[in-house]
């Protein structure tokens, strides 16, 4: 099946499997996904090709869109657990129970991503307002006193940004385009602030410093 998939489309492969094994196209796709995952994840293969466990493996793979970038597959390969389901749970629970648990886990992940997007957006708006205050102060600065206020404001803003970044699950961010875009905008803002502070510290002559 893997060899055929290298050179044929999903439709052609499904037709071949349907003709040879009497499977429907949907079933052929499910088994093909299982074969592809088993070829790349040895622990998954060893566990779910045991007697009567393949249907459980198929059930867990229903929510996997990208096997090479799926947190639950990566977790299982590293620990033998699927979300909060232990190996014992996987052995004991029925296929129906596993489907239900898998849907729950993926809903929770989607909700976590949505919450992280909302939190980062809110923090981004807060940082944007602080940046506006910072830029206004920069325009109004005067000699040493102005520079001191500027550095204090910039330091406060950078400290807030660091606190935001410390709370972020970056593995989650890098897997989600929306989160990545928000995080990149914040990093660009921080870089800009850092550059302005650098100029304040080193961009003047000795007397002004």
Secondary structure, DSSP 8 states (H G I E B T S, - for coil): -HHHHHHS-HHHHHHHHHHHH---HHHHHHHHHHHHHHHH-HHHHHHHTSTTTHHHHHHHGGG-S-GGG-HHHHHHHHHS-BTTB-HHHHHHS-HHHHHHHHHHHHHHHHHHHHHHHHHHHHHHHHHHHHHHHHHHHHHH--HHHHHHHHHHHHHHHHHHHHHHHHT--HHHHHH-HHHHHHHHHHHHHHHHHHHHHHHHHHSS-TTT-
